[in-house]
Amino acid sequence: MKILVIGASGHIGAVVVSTLESRGHDVLRASRGSEWTVDATDPASVRSLFERVGEVDAVVVASGSVPFAHLTDLTRDDYLTAFTSKALSQINIARTALDHVRDGGSITVTTGVLAREPIPTGAAAAAANGALESWIVTAAAEAPRGIRINAVSPNVLENSPGSHALFAGQRPVPDAEVGRAYTLAVEGLVRGRVITA
């Protein structure tokens, strides 16, 4: 399959690329600094990427950043930043991808454990992840031409030890488990699912 991975240079994106390439797929790596350059938060940049890439079998989005601060310190702008960068950017990519994914293909967005498990300073991330997870239920039901839409929601990654202290009591997940979740989303038959890792 020809698969476009947006956010390919990040921790999760690198795992996705490695996993899908090891399974024999032709993976196009897109990020701000890659051969397939894109600013995932800029709709014009996203449209340009898809025009250059052409038709694909699958799109995986592993991008977005959110501010972390105590609930009483988070501002409206912090929540807006979280929603714009993490949720709205991925929704826009998926919306644009619908015109470029082949019949029966797939679109996978990335959420995270904070949609279901609290951590200190994680309220803005939880709001953005929860919005995406709610969105895929209806988006998958309405997707045309048999296109499947799913979300992968990993816990804190083993390969990100600098974040482990924030996720007290959580089970850091190995790359293989994260890769398995994305493989199910891309190669499986599921739709409208939040696949946890």
C-alpha positions as CSV (number, residue, x, y, z in Angstrom):
1,M,0.0,0.0,0.0
2,K,1.0,3.6,-0.5
3,I,0.6,5.3,2.9
4,L,1.1,8.9,3.8
5,V,2.2,9.5,7.4
6,I,1.9,13.1,8.6
7,G,4.0,13.8,11.7
8,A,6.5,11.2,10.6
9,S,9.5,12.7,12.5
10,G,7.8,12.6,15.9
11,H,8.1,9.8,18.5
12,I,4.8,8.2,17.4
13,G,5.2,9.0,13.7
14,A,8.7,7.3,13.6
15,V,7.2,4.2,15.2
16,V,4.4,4.2,12.6
17,V,6.8,4.6,9.7
18,S,9.1,1.9,10.9
19,T,6.2,-0.5,11.5
20,L,4.5,0.0,8.2
21,E,7.8,-0.1,6.2
22,S,8.7,-3.4,7.9
23,R,5.4,-4.8,6.6
24,G,6.3,-3.9,3.0
25,H,4.3,-0.7,2.5
26,D,5.5,2.3,0.5
27,V,5.5,5.0,3.2
28,L,5.6,8.7,2.4
29,R,7.0,10.7,5.3
30,A,5.5,14.1,5.8
31,S,6.5,16.7,8.5
32,R,7.7,20.3,8.7
33,G,11.3,19.2,7.8
34,S,10.9,16.1,5.6
35,E,10.9,15.5,1.8
36,W,7.1,15.8,1.9
37,T,6.9,19.2,3.7
38,V,3.7,20.1,5.5
39,D,2.5,22.4,8.3
40,A,-0.3,20.2,9.6
41,T,-2.0,23.3,11.2
42,D,-2.2,25.2,7.9
43,P,-5.0,24.1,5.6
44,A,-3.3,25.5,2.5
45,S,-0.1,23.5,3.3
46,V,-2.2,20.4,3.8
47,R,-4.0,20.9,0.5
48,S,-0.6,21.4,-1.3
49,L,0.8,18.2,0.2
50,F,-2.1,16.1,-1.0
51,E,-1.9,17.7,-4.5
52,R,1.8,16.7,-4.7
53,V,1.3,13.2,-3.2
54,G,-1.8,12.3,-5.3
55,E,-3.8,9.2,-4.6
56,V,-2.9,7.0,-1.6
57,D,-4.3,3.9,0.1
58,A,-4.1,5.2,3.6
59,V,-3.3,8.3,5.7
60,V,-2.0,8.3,9.2
61,V,-1.8,11.5,11.2
62,A,0.5,11.6,14.3
63,S,0.8,15.3,14.8
64,G,-0.3,18.0,17.2
65,S,0.9,19.6,20.4
66,V,-0.9,20.9,23.4
67,P,-0.1,23.2,26.4
68,F,0.3,21.5,29.8
69,A,-0.6,23.6,32.8
70,H,-2.6,23.3,36.0
71,L,-6.4,23.6,35.4
72,T,-6.5,27.0,37.2
73,D,-3.7,28.3,35.0
74,L,-5.1,27.2,31.6
75,T,-6.6,30.1,29.7
76,R,-9.1,30.1,26.9
77,D,-6.3,30.6,24.5
78,D,-4.5,27.5,25.8
79,Y,-7.6,25.4,25.1
80,L,-8.0,27.0,21.7
81,T,-4.3,26.2,21.0
82,A,-4.9,22.6,22.1
83,F,-8.0,22.2,20.0
84,T,-6.5,23.9,16.9
85,S,-3.2,22.0,17.0
86,K,-4.3,18.6,18.0
87,A,-8.0,18.2,17.1
88,L,-8.9,20.6,14.4
89,S,-5.7,20.1,12.4
90,Q,-6.3,16.3,12.3
91,I,-9.9,16.8,11.4
92,N,-8.9,19.1,8.6
93,I,-6.3,16.6,7.3
94,A,-8.9,13.8,7.4
95,R,-11.4,16.0,5.6
96,T,-8.9,16.8,2.9
97,A,-7.7,13.2,2.7
98,L,-11.2,12.0,1.7
99,D,-10.6,13.3,-1.8
100,H,-7.3,11.5,-2.1
101,V,-7.7,8.1,-0.4
102,R,-8.6,5.2,-2.7
103,D,-11.9,3.4,-2.3
104,G,-11.8,1.1,0.7
105,G,-8.7,2.9,2.1
106,S,-8.2,4.3,5.6
107,I,-7.6,7.5,7.6
108,T,-6.2,7.2,11.1
109,V,-5.9,10.1,13.6
110,T,-3.9,10.0,16.8
111,T,-5.4,10.9,20.2
112,G,-3.9,9.7,23.5
113,V,-4.5,8.2,27.0
114,L,-5.5,11.6,28.4
115,A,-8.9,11.2,26.8
116,R,-9.6,8.5,29.4
117,E,-7.0,8.8,32.2
118,P,-6.2,12.1,34.1
119,I,-2.8,13.4,34.8
120,P,-1.8,16.7,36.5
121,T,-1.7,19.6,33.9
122,G,-3.5,17.5,31.3
123,A,-6.9,19.1,31.0
124,A,-6.3,20.8,27.6
125,A,-4.9,17.6,26.1
126,A,-7.8,15.7,27.5
127,A,-10.3,18.1,25.8
128,A,-8.5,17.9,22.4
129,N,-8.2,14.1,22.5
130,G,-11.8,13.6,23.6
131,A,-13.0,15.9,20.8
132,L,-11.2,13.8,18.2
133,E,-12.4,10.5,19.7
134,S,-16.0,11.7,19.6
135,W,-15.6,13.0,16.1
136,I,-14.4,9.7,14.6
137,V,-17.7,7.9,15.5
138,T,-19.8,10.1,13.2
139,A,-17.0,10.7,10.6
140,A,-16.5,7.0,10.2
141,A,-20.3,6.4,9.8
142,E,-20.5,9.1,7.0
143,A,-17.2,8.4,5.2
144,P,-17.8,7.8,1.5
145,R,-16.5,5.0,-0.8
146,G,-15.9,2.5,2.0
147,I,-13.1,4.6,3.5
148,R,-12.5,3.6,7.1
149,I,-11.7,6.3,9.8
150,N,-10.2,5.3,13.2
151,A,-8.2,6.8,16.0
152,V,-5.2,5.3,17.8
153,S,-4.9,6.3,21.4
154,P,-1.6,5.3,22.9
155,N,-0.5,5.5,26.5
156,V,2.8,7.2,27.3
157,L,5.6,5.7,25.2
158,E,8.5,3.7,26.5
159,N,10.7,5.6,24.1
160,S,9.8,8.9,25.8
161,P,11.2,8.5,29.3
162,G,11.3,12.3,29.8
163,S,7.5,12.1,30.0
164,H,7.1,9.2,32.4
165,A,7.1,11.2,35.6
166,L,3.9,13.0,34.5
167,F,2.1,9.7,33.9
168,A,2.5,8.3,37.4
169,G,1.0,4.8,37.6
170,Q,0.5,4.5,33.8
171,R,1.9,1.6,31.8
172,P,4.5,2.9,29.3
173,V,3.9,1.1,26.0
174,P,6.6,-0.4,23.8
175,D,7.0,0.6,20.2
176,A,5.7,-2.9,19.1
177,E,2.4,-2.3,20.8
178,V,2.0,1.1,19.3
179,G,2.9,-0.3,15.9
180,R,0.3,-3.1,16.3
181,A,-2.5,-0.5,16.9
182,Y,-1.7,1.4,13.8
183,T,-1.4,-1.8,11.8
184,L,-4.9,-2.7,12.9
185,A,-6.2,0.7,11.9
186,V,-4.5,0.7,8.5
187,E,-4.7,-3.0,7.4
188,G,-7.7,-4.2,9.4
189,L,-11.4,-3.9,8.8
190,V,-12.3,-1.8,11.8
191,R,-14.0,1.6,11.4
192,G,-15.1,4.2,13.9
193,R,-12.9,2.8,16.6
194,V,-10.6,4.2,19.2
195,I,-7.8,1.6,19.2
196,T,-5.9,1.8,22.5
197,A,-2.2,0.9,22.9
